[in-house]
Amino acid sequence: MADHIAVRTLPLTGFHGGSSAVRLEAAAPAERISLRVRAEDVAALSGPLGIDLPVKPKTSSSDNGRTALWLGPDEWLVIAEGGSDVGNSLMQAAKNSGALHSAADVSHRNTAILVSGQGAAAAINAGCPQDLSLKAFPVGACSRTVLGKVEIVLLRTAEEAFRVEVWRSFSDYAFGLLAEGAQDAAV
């Protein structure tokens, strides 16, 4: 019998950086669920989840410490910061709602980088073609896009703040690219 329990470390533990115009930091641990559900069953799952799943492209909704990001006509990423228990909410939804859905826990696949400051959009645009003007990408907007050579999910959390969700295996690369963009944004 083993006396040692393995503890997973966060991929960006201790990472921080930026410039005079941009702050980069690893986001706190979070639970993440990749959710697929038909349009007619969205309402049946929203209640048990404790958050309304957005149905409009490039939008998100936040409530009860959870954020739901619309990624496609039948696809969402649900993020719960620290201590929330999305998994049990989804299990309860499956039992009580009768809605046909698919939910996969991607908590350990993803990690997030928080990018903030007056040069945040410019730092991200150093490797991302997304139009990040407030008119095109307002607070609460989200999309699946690319940063350099990796896929990310991008969420604007405030006028000068973003959450960059990235697969943990690409997190060093994404952080490095954002750090270079942050330096450029300060010039």
Rosetta constraint file for C-alpha pairs under 8 A:
AtomPair CA 9 CA 13 HARMONIC 7.42 0.50
AtomPair CA 10 CA 29 HARMONIC 7.69 0.50
AtomPair CA 10 CA 111 HARMONIC 7.76 0.50
AtomPair CA 11 CA 111 HARMONIC 7.44 0.50
AtomPair CA 11 CA 168 HARMONIC 6.19 0.50
AtomPair CA 11 CA 171 HARMONIC 7.05 0.50
AtomPair CA 11 CA 172 HARMONIC 7.85 0.50
AtomPair CA 12 CA 26 HARMONIC 5.87 0.50
AtomPair CA 12 CA 171 HARMONIC 7.15 0.50
AtomPair CA 12 CA 172 HARMONIC 7.29 0.50
AtomPair CA 13 CA 26 HARMONIC 6.98 0.50
AtomPair CA 14 CA 26 HARMONIC 7.85 0.50
AtomPair CA 15 CA 25 HARMONIC 6.36 0.50
AtomPair CA 15 CA 26 HARMONIC 6.35 0.50
AtomPair CA 16 CA 23 HARMONIC 7.79 0.50
AtomPair CA 16 CA 24 HARMONIC 5.50 0.50
AtomPair CA 16 CA 25 HARMONIC 4.64 0.50
AtomPair CA 16 CA 26 HARMONIC 6.83 0.50
AtomPair CA 17 CA 23 HARMONIC 6.17 0.50
AtomPair CA 17 CA 24 HARMONIC 4.98 0.50
AtomPair CA 17 CA 25 HARMONIC 6.65 0.50
AtomPair CA 17 CA 179 HARMONIC 6.45 0.50
AtomPair CA 18 CA 22 HARMONIC 5.05 0.50
AtomPair CA 18 CA 23 HARMONIC 4.63 0.50
AtomPair CA 18 CA 24 HARMONIC 5.17 0.50
AtomPair CA 18 CA 178 HARMONIC 7.99 0.50
AtomPair CA 18 CA 179 HARMONIC 5.52 0.50
AtomPair CA 18 CA 182 HARMONIC 5.25 0.50
AtomPair CA 18 CA 183 HARMONIC 6.70 0.50
AtomPair CA 19 CA 23 HARMONIC 6.46 0.50
AtomPair CA 19 CA 182 HARMONIC 5.68 0.50
AtomPair CA 19 CA 183 HARMONIC 5.60 0.50
AtomPair CA 19 CA 185 HARMONIC 7.95 0.50
AtomPair CA 19 CA 186 HARMONIC 6.14 0.50
AtomPair CA 20 CA 186 HARMONIC 5.92 0.50
AtomPair CA 21 CA 117 HARMONIC 5.60 0.50
AtomPair CA 21 CA 118 HARMONIC 5.51 0.50
AtomPair CA 21 CA 119 HARMONIC 4.96 0.50
AtomPair CA 21 CA 120 HARMONIC 7.39 0.50
AtomPair CA 21 CA 182 HARMONIC 7.05 0.50
AtomPair CA 21 CA 185 HARMONIC 6.51 0.50
AtomPair CA 21 CA 186 HARMONIC 5.15 0.50
AtomPair CA 22 CA 115 HARMONIC 6.83 0.50
AtomPair CA 22 CA 116 HARMONIC 5.59 0.50
AtomPair CA 22 CA 117 HARMONIC 4.60 0.50
AtomPair CA 22 CA 118 HARMONIC 6.51 0.50
AtomPair CA 22 CA 119 HARMONIC 5.31 0.50
AtomPair CA 22 CA 120 HARMONIC 5.45 0.50
AtomPair CA 22 CA 123 HARMONIC 7.40 0.50
AtomPair CA 22 CA 182 HARMONIC 5.52 0.50
AtomPair CA 22 CA 185 HARMONIC 7.44 0.50
AtomPair CA 22 CA 186 HARMONIC 7.47 0.50
AtomPair CA 23 CA 114 HARMONIC 7.84 0.50
AtomPair CA 23 CA 115 HARMONIC 5.76 0.50
AtomPair CA 23 CA 116 HARMONIC 5.18 0.50
AtomPair CA 23 CA 117 HARMONIC 6.05 0.50
AtomPair CA 23 CA 120 HARMONIC 7.67 0.50
AtomPair CA 23 CA 182 HARMONIC 7.80 0.50
AtomPair CA 24 CA 113 HARMONIC 6.83 0.50
AtomPair CA 24 CA 114 HARMONIC 5.75 0.50
AtomPair CA 24 CA 115 HARMONIC 4.90 0.50
AtomPair CA 24 CA 116 HARMONIC 6.78 0.50
AtomPair CA 24 CA 178 HARMONIC 7.79 0.50
AtomPair CA 24 CA 179 HARMONIC 7.32 0.50
AtomPair CA 25 CA 113 HARMONIC 5.76 0.50
AtomPair CA 25 CA 114 HARMONIC 5.30 0.50
AtomPair CA 25 CA 115 HARMONIC 6.88 0.50
AtomPair CA 26 CA 111 HARMONIC 7.99 0.50
AtomPair CA 26 CA 112 HARMONIC 6.15 0.50
AtomPair CA 26 CA 113 HARMONIC 4.70 0.50
AtomPair CA 26 CA 114 HARMONIC 6.08 0.50
AtomPair CA 27 CA 111 HARMONIC 7.40 0.50
AtomPair CA 27 CA 112 HARMONIC 5.26 0.50
AtomPair CA 27 CA 113 HARMONIC 5.47 0.50
AtomPair CA 27 CA 114 HARMONIC 5.85 0.50
AtomPair CA 28 CA 81 HARMONIC 7.32 0.50
AtomPair CA 28 CA 82 HARMONIC 7.18 0.50
AtomPair CA 29 CA 81 HARMONIC 6.75 0.50
AtomPair CA 29 CA 82 HARMONIC 5.98 0.50
AtomPair CA 29 CA 111 HARMONIC 7.69 0.50
AtomPair CA 30 CA 79 HARMONIC 6.52 0.50
AtomPair CA 30 CA 80 HARMONIC 5.49 0.50
AtomPair CA 30 CA 81 HARMONIC 4.49 0.50
AtomPair CA 30 CA 82 HARMONIC 5.24 0.50
AtomPair CA 30 CA 83 HARMONIC 7.98 0.50
AtomPair CA 30 CA 107 HARMONIC 6.69 0.50
AtomPair CA 31 CA 79 HARMONIC 5.72 0.50
AtomPair CA 31 CA 80 HARMONIC 5.06 0.50
AtomPair CA 31 CA 81 HARMONIC 6.47 0.50
AtomPair CA 31 CA 82 HARMONIC 7.24 0.50
AtomPair CA 31 CA 84 HARMONIC 7.39 0.50
AtomPair CA 31 CA 85 HARMONIC 7.47 0.50
AtomPair CA 31 CA 86 HARMONIC 6.90 0.50
AtomPair CA 31 CA 105 HARMONIC 7.69 0.50
AtomPair CA 31 CA 106 HARMONIC 7.63 0.50
AtomPair CA 31 CA 107 HARMONIC 4.88 0.50
AtomPair CA 32 CA 77 HARMONIC 6.82 0.50
AtomPair CA 32 CA 78 HARMONIC 5.55 0.50
AtomPair CA 32 CA 79 HARMONIC 4.58 0.50
AtomPair CA 32 CA 80 HARMONIC 6.39 0.50
AtomPair CA 32 CA 86 HARMONIC 7.63 0.50
AtomPair CA 32 CA 105 HARMONIC 5.96 0.50
AtomPair CA 32 CA 106 HARMONIC 5.34 0.50
AtomPair CA 32 CA 107 HARMONIC 4.55 0.50
AtomPair CA 32 CA 110 HARMONIC 7.86 0.50
AtomPair CA 33 CA 77 HARMONIC 5.82 0.50
AtomPair CA 33 CA 78 HARMONIC 5.15 0.50
AtomPair CA 33 CA 79 HARMONIC 6.67 0.50
AtomPair CA 33 CA 86 HARMONIC 7.31 0.50
AtomPair CA 33 CA 87 HARMONIC 7.55 0.50
AtomPair CA 33 CA 103 HARMONIC 6.24 0.50
AtomPair CA 33 CA 104 HARMONIC 5.51 0.50
AtomPair CA 33 CA 105 HARMONIC 4.62 0.50
AtomPair CA 33 CA 106 HARMONIC 5.63 0.50
AtomPair CA 33 CA 107 HARMONIC 6.96 0.50
AtomPair CA 34 CA 75 HARMONIC 7.40 0.50
AtomPair CA 34 CA 76 HARMONIC 6.07 0.50
AtomPair CA 34 CA 77 HARMONIC 4.85 0.50
AtomPair CA 34 CA 78 HARMONIC 6.55 0.50
AtomPair CA 34 CA 103 HARMONIC 5.61 0.50
AtomPair CA 34 CA 104 HARMONIC 5.14 0.50
AtomPair CA 34 CA 105 HARMONIC 6.39 0.50
AtomPair CA 34 CA 106 HARMONIC 6.47 0.50
AtomPair CA 35 CA 75 HARMONIC 5.71 0.50
AtomPair CA 35 CA 76 HARMONIC 5.14 0.50
AtomPair CA 35 CA 77 HARMONIC 6.16 0.50
AtomPair CA 35 CA 78 HARMONIC 7.28 0.50
AtomPair CA 35 CA 101 HARMONIC 7.30 0.50
AtomPair CA 35 CA 102 HARMONIC 5.79 0.50
AtomPair CA 35 CA 103 HARMONIC 4.57 0.50
AtomPair CA 35 CA 104 HARMONIC 6.62 0.50
AtomPair CA 36 CA 74 HARMONIC 5.39 0.50
AtomPair CA 36 CA 75 HARMONIC 4.60 0.50
AtomPair CA 36 CA 76 HARMONIC 6.51 0.50
AtomPair CA 36 CA 101 HARMONIC 5.67 0.50
AtomPair CA 36 CA 102 HARMONIC 5.06 0.50
AtomPair CA 36 CA 103 HARMONIC 6.44 0.50
AtomPair CA 37 CA 41 HARMONIC 6.39 0.50
AtomPair CA 37 CA 42 HARMONIC 6.50 0.50
AtomPair CA 37 CA 74 HARMONIC 5.27 0.50
AtomPair CA 37 CA 75 HARMONIC 6.69 0.50
AtomPair CA 37 CA 99 HARMONIC 7.93 0.50
AtomPair CA 37 CA 100 HARMONIC 6.63 0.50
AtomPair CA 37 CA 101 HARMONIC 4.58 0.50
AtomPair CA 37 CA 102 HARMONIC 6.55 0.50
AtomPair CA 38 CA 42 HARMONIC 6.60 0.50
AtomPair CA 38 CA 74 HARMONIC 5.59 0.50
AtomPair CA 38 CA 100 HARMONIC 7.51 0.50
AtomPair CA 38 CA 101 HARMONIC 7.28 0.50
AtomPair CA 39 CA 73 HARMONIC 7.47 0.50
AtomPair CA 39 CA 74 HARMONIC 6.46 0.50
AtomPair CA 41 CA 45 HARMONIC 6.65 0.50
AtomPair CA 41 CA 99 HARMONIC 5.50 0.50
AtomPair CA 41 CA 100 HARMONIC 7.17 0.50
AtomPair CA 42 CA 46 HARMONIC 6.12 0.50
AtomPair CA 42 CA 53 HARMONIC 6.69 0.50
AtomPair CA 43 CA 47 HARMONIC 6.70 0.50
AtomPair CA 43 CA 52 HARMONIC 7.46 0.50
AtomPair CA 43 CA 53 HARMONIC 7.69 0.50
AtomPair CA 44 CA 48 HARMONIC 7.57 0.50
AtomPair CA 44 CA 93 HARMONIC 7.70 0.50
AtomPair CA 44 CA 97 HARMONIC 5.48 0.50
AtomPair CA 44 CA 98 HARMONIC 7.80 0.50
AtomPair CA 44 CA 99 HARMONIC 6.33 0.50
AtomPair CA 45 CA 49 HARMONIC 6.14 0.50
AtomPair CA 45 CA 90 HARMONIC 7.78 0.50
AtomPair CA 45 CA 93 HARMONIC 5.76 0.50
AtomPair CA 45 CA 94 HARMONIC 7.89 0.50
AtomPair CA 45 CA 97 HARMONIC 6.54 0.50
AtomPair CA 45 CA 99 HARMONIC 7.00 0.50
AtomPair CA 46 CA 50 HARMONIC 6.19 0.50
AtomPair CA 46 CA 51 HARMONIC 5.41 0.50
AtomPair CA 46 CA 52 HARMONIC 4.82 0.50
AtomPair CA 46 CA 53 HARMONIC 5.75 0.50
AtomPair CA 47 CA 51 HARMONIC 6.55 0.50
AtomPair CA 47 CA 52 HARMONIC 7.06 0.50
AtomPair CA 48 CA 89 HARMONIC 6.11 0.50
AtomPair CA 48 CA 90 HARMONIC 7.21 0.50
AtomPair CA 48 CA 92 HARMONIC 6.86 0.50
AtomPair CA 48 CA 93 HARMONIC 5.20 0.50
AtomPair CA 48 CA 97 HARMONIC 7.95 0.50
AtomPair CA 49 CA 86 HARMONIC 7.23 0.50
AtomPair CA 49 CA 89 HARMONIC 5.42 0.50
AtomPair CA 49 CA 90 HARMONIC 6.39 0.50
AtomPair CA 49 CA 93 HARMONIC 6.99 0.50
AtomPair CA 50 CA 63 HARMONIC 7.20 0.50
AtomPair CA 50 CA 64 HARMONIC 6.71 0.50
AtomPair CA 51 CA 61 HARMONIC 7.27 0.50
AtomPair CA 51 CA 62 HARMONIC 6.78 0.50
AtomPair CA 51 CA 63 HARMONIC 5.70 0.50
AtomPair CA 51 CA 64 HARMONIC 7.24 0.50
AtomPair CA 51 CA 66 HARMONIC 7.10 0.50
AtomPair CA 51 CA 67 HARMONIC 7.63 0.50
AtomPair CA 51 CA 68 HARMONIC 7.36 0.50
AtomPair CA 52 CA 61 HARMONIC 6.69 0.50
AtomPair CA 52 CA 68 HARMONIC 7.74 0.50
AtomPair CA 53 CA 60 HARMONIC 7.70 0.50
AtomPair CA 53 CA 61 HARMONIC 6.80 0.50
AtomPair CA 53 CA 68 HARMONIC 5.95 0.50
AtomPair CA 53 CA 69 HARMONIC 7.67 0.50
AtomPair CA 53 CA 70 HARMONIC 7.50 0.50
AtomPair CA 53 CA 76 HARMONIC 7.67 0.50
AtomPair CA 54 CA 59 HARMONIC 6.33 0.50
AtomPair CA 54 CA 60 HARMONIC 5.82 0.50
AtomPair CA 54 CA 61 HARMONIC 6.18 0.50
AtomPair CA 54 CA 68 HARMONIC 7.07 0.50
AtomPair CA 54 CA 69 HARMONIC 7.10 0.50
AtomPair CA 54 CA 70 HARMONIC 5.96 0.50
AtomPair CA 55 CA 59 HARMONIC 7.72 0.50
AtomPair CA 55 CA 70 HARMONIC 6.77 0.50
AtomPair CA 55 CA 73 HARMONIC 7.39 0.50
AtomPair CA 56 CA 70 HARMONIC 7.18 0.50
AtomPair CA 57 CA 70 HARMONIC 6.17 0.50
AtomPair CA 57 CA 71 HARMONIC 7.25 0.50
AtomPair CA 57 CA 72 HARMONIC 6.95 0.50
AtomPair CA 57 CA 73 HARMONIC 7.68 0.50
AtomPair CA 58 CA 69 HARMONIC 7.72 0.50
AtomPair CA 58 CA 70 HARMONIC 6.05 0.50
AtomPair CA 58 CA 71 HARMONIC 7.07 0.50
AtomPair CA 58 CA 141 HARMONIC 5.26 0.50
AtomPair CA 58 CA 142 HARMONIC 4.81 0.50
AtomPair CA 58 CA 143 HARMONIC 5.43 0.50
AtomPair CA 59 CA 69 HARMONIC 6.33 0.50
AtomPair CA 59 CA 70 HARMONIC 5.72 0.50
AtomPair CA 59 CA 140 HARMONIC 6.07 0.50
AtomPair CA 59 CA 141 HARMONIC 4.75 0.50
AtomPair CA 59 CA 142 HARMONIC 5.62 0.50
AtomPair CA 60 CA 67 HARMONIC 6.82 0.50
AtomPair CA 60 CA 68 HARMONIC 5.44 0.50
AtomPair CA 60 CA 69 HARMONIC 4.40 0.50
AtomPair CA 60 CA 70 HARMONIC 5.96 0.50
AtomPair CA 60 CA 140 HARMONIC 5.53 0.50
AtomPair CA 60 CA 141 HARMONIC 6.22 0.50
AtomPair CA 60 CA 142 HARMONIC 6.50 0.50
AtomPair CA 61 CA 67 HARMONIC 5.62 0.50
AtomPair CA 61 CA 68 HARMONIC 5.38 0.50
AtomPair CA 61 CA 69 HARMONIC 6.81 0.50
AtomPair CA 61 CA 140 HARMONIC 7.23 0.50
AtomPair CA 62 CA 66 HARMONIC 5.56 0.50
AtomPair CA 62 CA 67 HARMONIC 4.27 0.50
AtomPair CA 62 CA 68 HARMONIC 6.44 0.50
AtomPair CA 63 CA 67 HARMONIC 6.59 0.50
AtomPair CA 65 CA 80 HARMONIC 5.92 0.50
AtomPair CA 65 CA 81 HARMONIC 6.09 0.50
AtomPair CA 65 CA 84 HARMONIC 7.13 0.50
AtomPair CA 66 CA 78 HARMONIC 6.87 0.50
AtomPair CA 66 CA 79 HARMONIC 5.56 0.50
AtomPair CA 66 CA 80 HARMONIC 4.41 0.50
AtomPair CA 66 CA 81 HARMONIC 6.63 0.50
AtomPair CA 66 CA 84 HARMONIC 7.80 0.50
AtomPair CA 67 CA 78 HARMONIC 5.64 0.50
AtomPair CA 67 CA 79 HARMONIC 5.18 0.50
AtomPair CA 67 CA 80 HARMONIC 6.53 0.50
AtomPair CA 68 CA 76 HARMONIC 6.37 0.50
AtomPair CA 68 CA 77 HARMONIC 5.74 0.50
AtomPair CA 68 CA 78 HARMONIC 4.36 0.50
AtomPair CA 68 CA 79 HARMONIC 6.41 0.50
AtomPair CA 69 CA 76 HARMONIC 5.35 0.50
AtomPair CA 69 CA 77 HARMONIC 5.16 0.50
AtomPair CA 69 CA 78 HARMONIC 6.33 0.50
AtomPair CA 69 CA 142 HARMONIC 6.44 0.50
AtomPair CA 69 CA 143 HARMONIC 7.99 0.50
AtomPair CA 69 CA 155 HARMONIC 7.96 0.50
AtomPair CA 70 CA 75 HARMONIC 6.40 0.50
AtomPair CA 70 CA 76 HARMONIC 4.79 0.50
AtomPair CA 70 CA 77 HARMONIC 6.89 0.50
AtomPair CA 70 CA 142 HARMONIC 7.20 0.50
AtomPair CA 70 CA 143 HARMONIC 7.58 0.50
AtomPair CA 71 CA 75 HARMONIC 5.33 0.50
AtomPair CA 71 CA 76 HARMONIC 5.23 0.50
AtomPair CA 71 CA 77 HARMONIC 7.02 0.50
AtomPair CA 71 CA 142 HARMONIC 7.82 0.50
AtomPair CA 71 CA 143 HARMONIC 6.28 0.50
AtomPair CA 71 CA 144 HARMONIC 6.46 0.50
AtomPair CA 72 CA 76 HARMONIC 6.96 0.50
AtomPair CA 80 CA 84 HARMONIC 5.58 0.50
AtomPair CA 80 CA 85 HARMONIC 7.37 0.50
AtomPair CA 80 CA 86 HARMONIC 6.61 0.50
AtomPair CA 85 CA 89 HARMONIC 6.69 0.50
AtomPair CA 86 CA 90 HARMONIC 6.23 0.50
AtomPair CA 87 CA 91 HARMONIC 6.28 0.50
AtomPair CA 87 CA 105 HARMONIC 7.41 0.50
AtomPair CA 88 CA 92 HARMONIC 6.11 0.50
AtomPair CA 89 CA 93 HARMONIC 6.10 0.50
AtomPair CA 90 CA 94 HARMONIC 6.12 0.50
AtomPair CA 90 CA 103 HARMONIC 7.55 0.50
AtomPair CA 91 CA 95 HARMONIC 6.32 0.50
AtomPair CA 92 CA 96 HARMONIC 6.05 0.50
AtomPair CA 93 CA 97 HARMONIC 5.25 0.50
AtomPair CA 93 CA 98 HARMONIC 7.73 0.50
AtomPair CA 93 CA 99 HARMONIC 7.81 0.50
AtomPair CA 94 CA 98 HARMONIC 6.11 0.50
AtomPair CA 94 CA 99 HARMONIC 6.48 0.50
AtomPair CA 94 CA 100 HARMONIC 7.61 0.50
AtomPair CA 94 CA 101 HARMONIC 7.69 0.50
AtomPair CA 106 CA 110 HARMONIC 6.36 0.50
AtomPair CA 107 CA 111 HARMONIC 7.71 0.50
AtomPair CA 108 CA 168 HARMONIC 7.62 0.50
AtomPair CA 109 CA 167 HARMONIC 5.52 0.50
AtomPair CA 109 CA 168 HARMONIC 5.79 0.50
AtomPair CA 109 CA 169 HARMONIC 7.99 0.50
AtomPair CA 110 CA 165 HARMONIC 6.42 0.50
AtomPair CA 110 CA 166 HARMONIC 5.44 0.50
AtomPair CA 110 CA 167 HARMONIC 4.31 0.50
AtomPair CA 110 CA 168 HARMONIC 5.14 0.50
AtomPair CA 111 CA 165 HARMONIC 5.83 0.50
AtomPair CA 111 CA 166 HARMONIC 5.65 0.50
AtomPair CA 111 CA 167 HARMONIC 6.16 0.50
AtomPair CA 111 CA 168 HARMONIC 5.45 0.50
AtomPair CA 111 CA 171 HARMONIC 7.22 0.50
AtomPair CA 112 CA 163 HARMONIC 6.43 0.50
AtomPair CA 112 CA 164 HARMONIC 5.34 0.50
AtomPair CA 112 CA 165 HARMONIC 4.42 0.50
AtomPair CA 112 CA 166 HARMONIC 6.03 0.50
AtomPair CA 113 CA 163 HARMONIC 5.89 0.50
AtomPair CA 113 CA 164 HARMONIC 5.08 0.50
AtomPair CA 113 CA 165 HARMONIC 6.64 0.50
AtomPair CA 113 CA 166 HARMONIC 7.93 0.50
AtomPair CA 113 CA 175 HARMONIC 7.25 0.50
AtomPair CA 114 CA 161 HARMONIC 7.30 0.50
AtomPair CA 114 CA 162 HARMONIC 5.88 0.50
AtomPair CA 114 CA 163 HARMONIC 4.79 0.50
AtomPair CA 114 CA 164 HARMONIC 6.32 0.50
AtomPair CA 115 CA 120 HARMONIC 5.73 0.50
AtomPair CA 115 CA 161 HARMONIC 5.67 0.50
AtomPair CA 115 CA 162 HARMONIC 5.18 0.50
AtomPair CA 115 CA 163 HARMONIC 6.39 0.50
AtomPair CA 115 CA 164 HARMONIC 7.52 0.50
AtomPair CA 116 CA 120 HARMONIC 5.06 0.50
AtomPair CA 116 CA 160 HARMONIC 5.51 0.50
AtomPair CA 116 CA 161 HARMONIC 4.15 0.50
AtomPair CA 116 CA 162 HARMONIC 6.31 0.50
AtomPair CA 117 CA 160 HARMONIC 5.33 0.50
AtomPair CA 117 CA 161 HARMONIC 6.50 0.50
AtomPair CA 118 CA 160 HARMONIC 5.76 0.50
AtomPair CA 119 CA 123 HARMONIC 6.12 0.50
AtomPair CA 119 CA 160 HARMONIC 7.60 0.50
AtomPair CA 119 CA 182 HARMONIC 7.01 0.50
AtomPair CA 119 CA 185 HARMONIC 5.35 0.50
AtomPair CA 119 CA 186 HARMONIC 6.96 0.50
AtomPair CA 120 CA 124 HARMONIC 6.36 0.50
AtomPair CA 120 CA 160 HARMONIC 6.07 0.50
AtomPair CA 120 CA 161 HARMONIC 6.47 0.50
AtomPair CA 120 CA 162 HARMONIC 7.41 0.50
AtomPair CA 120 CA 182 HARMONIC 7.27 0.50
AtomPair CA 120 CA 185 HARMONIC 7.80 0.50
AtomPair CA 121 CA 125 HARMONIC 6.03 0.50
AtomPair CA 121 CA 132 HARMONIC 6.04 0.50
AtomPair CA 121 CA 133 HARMONIC 7.87 0.50
AtomPair CA 121 CA 160 HARMONIC 7.24 0.50
AtomPair CA 122 CA 126 HARMONIC 6.31 0.50
AtomPair CA 122 CA 181 HARMONIC 6.98 0.50
AtomPair CA 122 CA 182 HARMONIC 7.54 0.50
AtomPair CA 122 CA 185 HARMONIC 5.74 0.50
AtomPair CA 123 CA 127 HARMONIC 7.86 0.50
AtomPair CA 123 CA 178 HARMONIC 5.84 0.50
AtomPair CA 123 CA 179 HARMONIC 7.60 0.50
AtomPair CA 123 CA 180 HARMONIC 7.58 0.50
AtomPair CA 123 CA 181 HARMONIC 4.00 0.50
AtomPair CA 123 CA 182 HARMONIC 4.66 0.50
AtomPair CA 123 CA 183 HARMONIC 7.79 0.50
AtomPair CA 123 CA 184 HARMONIC 7.12 0.50
AtomPair CA 123 CA 185 HARMONIC 5.74 0.50
AtomPair CA 124 CA 128 HARMONIC 5.87 0.50
AtomPair CA 124 CA 147 HARMONIC 7.49 0.50
AtomPair CA 124 CA 178 HARMONIC 6.14 0.50
AtomPair CA 124 CA 181 HARMONIC 6.55 0.50
AtomPair CA 125 CA 129 HARMONIC 6.08 0.50
AtomPair CA 125 CA 130 HARMONIC 7.03 0.50
AtomPair CA 125 CA 132 HARMONIC 7.69 0.50
AtomPair CA 125 CA 181 HARMONIC 7.60 0.50
AtomPair CA 126 CA 177 HARMONIC 7.78 0.50
AtomPair CA 126 CA 178 HARMONIC 7.48 0.50
AtomPair CA 126 CA 181 HARMONIC 5.12 0.50
AtomPair CA 127 CA 146 HARMONIC 7.67 0.50
AtomPair CA 127 CA 147 HARMONIC 4.84 0.50
AtomPair CA 127 CA 148 HARMONIC 4.64 0.50
AtomPair CA 127 CA 177 HARMONIC 7.04 0.50
AtomPair CA 127 CA 178 HARMONIC 7.73 0.50
AtomPair CA 127 CA 181 HARMONIC 7.63 0.50
AtomPair CA 128 CA 145 HARMONIC 7.41 0.50
AtomPair CA 128 CA 146 HARMONIC 5.71 0.50
AtomPair CA 128 CA 147 HARMONIC 4.61 0.50
AtomPair CA 128 CA 148 HARMONIC 6.37 0.50
AtomPair CA 129 CA 146 HARMONIC 7.52 0.50
AtomPair CA 129 CA 147 HARMONIC 7.95 0.50
AtomPair CA 130 CA 145 HARMONIC 7.22 0.50
AtomPair CA 131 CA 136 HARMONIC 6.30 0.50
AtomPair CA 131 CA 137 HARMONIC 6.81 0.50
AtomPair CA 132 CA 136 HARMONIC 6.37 0.50
AtomPair CA 132 CA 137 HARMONIC 5.18 0.50
AtomPair CA 132 CA 138 HARMONIC 7.98 0.50
AtomPair CA 133 CA 137 HARMONIC 5.72 0.50
AtomPair CA 133 CA 138 HARMONIC 7.40 0.50
AtomPair CA 134 CA 138 HARMONIC 4.51 0.50
AtomPair CA 134 CA 139 HARMONIC 7.31 0.50
AtomPair CA 134 CA 159 HARMONIC 7.21 0.50
AtomPair CA 137 CA 141 HARMONIC 5.53 0.50
AtomPair CA 137 CA 142 HARMONIC 7.72 0.50
AtomPair CA 137 CA 156 HARMONIC 7.45 0.50
AtomPair CA 138 CA 156 HARMONIC 6.98 0.50
AtomPair CA 138 CA 159 HARMONIC 7.43 0.50
AtomPair CA 139 CA 156 HARMONIC 5.12 0.50
AtomPair CA 139 CA 157 HARMONIC 5.67 0.50
AtomPair CA 139 CA 158 HARMONIC 5.28 0.50
AtomPair CA 139 CA 159 HARMONIC 5.99 0.50
AtomPair CA 140 CA 155 HARMONIC 6.55 0.50
AtomPair CA 140 CA 156 HARMONIC 5.35 0.50
AtomPair CA 140 CA 157 HARMONIC 5.81 0.50
AtomPair CA 140 CA 158 HARMONIC 7.55 0.50
AtomPair CA 141 CA 155 HARMONIC 5.84 0.50
AtomPair CA 141 CA 156 HARMONIC 5.60 0.50
AtomPair CA 142 CA 153 HARMONIC 7.04 0.50
AtomPair CA 142 CA 154 HARMONIC 5.30 0.50
AtomPair CA 142 CA 155 HARMONIC 4.29 0.50
AtomPair CA 142 CA 156 HARMONIC 6.43 0.50
AtomPair CA 143 CA 153 HARMONIC 5.65 0.50
AtomPair CA 143 CA 154 HARMONIC 5.44 0.50
AtomPair CA 143 CA 155 HARMONIC 6.86 0.50
AtomPair CA 144 CA 151 HARMONIC 7.09 0.50
AtomPair CA 144 CA 152 HARMONIC 5.80 0.50
AtomPair CA 144 CA 153 HARMONIC 4.38 0.50
AtomPair CA 144 CA 154 HARMONIC 6.34 0.50
AtomPair CA 145 CA 151 HARMONIC 5.79 0.50
AtomPair CA 145 CA 152 HARMONIC 5.50 0.50
AtomPair CA 145 CA 153 HARMONIC 6.18 0.50
AtomPair CA 145 CA 154 HARMONIC 7.15 0.50
AtomPair CA 146 CA 150 HARMONIC 5.47 0.50
AtomPair CA 146 CA 151 HARMONIC 4.42 0.50
AtomPair CA 146 CA 152 HARMONIC 5.47 0.50
AtomPair CA 147 CA 151 HARMONIC 6.33 0.50
AtomPair CA 147 CA 152 HARMONIC 6.48 0.50
AtomPair CA 147 CA 174 HARMONIC 6.97 0.50
AtomPair CA 148 CA 174 HARMONIC 7.75 0.50
AtomPair CA 148 CA 177 HARMONIC 7.50 0.50
AtomPair CA 150 CA 166 HARMONIC 7.92 0.50
AtomPair CA 150 CA 170 HARMONIC 7.03 0.50
AtomPair CA 150 CA 174 HARMONIC 7.61 0.50
AtomPair CA 151 CA 166 HARMONIC 6.91 0.50
AtomPair CA 152 CA 164 HARMONIC 6.46 0.50
AtomPair CA 152 CA 165 HARMONIC 5.52 0.50
AtomPair CA 152 CA 166 HARMONIC 4.94 0.50
AtomPair CA 152 CA 167 HARMONIC 7.65 0.50
AtomPair CA 153 CA 164 HARMONIC 5.98 0.50
AtomPair CA 153 CA 165 HARMONIC 4.97 0.50
AtomPair CA 153 CA 166 HARMONIC 6.73 0.50
AtomPair CA 154 CA 162 HARMONIC 6.96 0.50
AtomPair CA 154 CA 163 HARMONIC 5.91 0.50
AtomPair CA 154 CA 164 HARMONIC 4.87 0.50
AtomPair CA 154 CA 165 HARMONIC 6.31 0.50
AtomPair CA 155 CA 162 HARMONIC 5.53 0.50
AtomPair CA 155 CA 163 HARMONIC 5.11 0.50
AtomPair CA 155 CA 164 HARMONIC 6.61 0.50
AtomPair CA 156 CA 160 HARMONIC 8.00 0.50
AtomPair CA 156 CA 161 HARMONIC 6.03 0.50
AtomPair CA 156 CA 162 HARMONIC 4.38 0.50
AtomPair CA 156 CA 163 HARMONIC 6.41 0.50
AtomPair CA 157 CA 161 HARMONIC 5.44 0.50
AtomPair CA 157 CA 162 HARMONIC 5.27 0.50
AtomPair CA 157 CA 163 HARMONIC 6.77 0.50
AtomPair CA 158 CA 162 HARMONIC 6.93 0.50
AtomPair CA 166 CA 170 HARMONIC 6.71 0.50
AtomPair CA 166 CA 171 HARMONIC 6.15 0.50
AtomPair CA 166 CA 174 HARMONIC 7.62 0.50
AtomPair CA 167 CA 171 HARMONIC 6.32 0.50
AtomPair CA 170 CA 174 HARMONIC 6.21 0.50
AtomPair CA 171 CA 175 HARMONIC 5.94 0.50
AtomPair CA 172 CA 176 HARMONIC 6.07 0.50
AtomPair CA 173 CA 177 HARMONIC 6.18 0.50
AtomPair CA 174 CA 178 HARMONIC 6.14 0.50
AtomPair CA 175 CA 179 HARMONIC 6.05 0.50
AtomPair CA 176 CA 180 HARMONIC 6.32 0.50
AtomPair CA 177 CA 181 HARMONIC 6.24 0.50
AtomPair CA 178 CA 182 HARMONIC 6.00 0.50
AtomPair CA 179 CA 183 HARMONIC 6.41 0.50
AtomPair CA 180 CA 184 HARMONIC 6.41 0.50
AtomPair CA 181 CA 185 HARMONIC 6.07 0.50
AtomPair CA 182 CA 186 HARMONIC 6.41 0.50
AtomPair CA 183 CA 187 HARMONIC 7.00 0.50
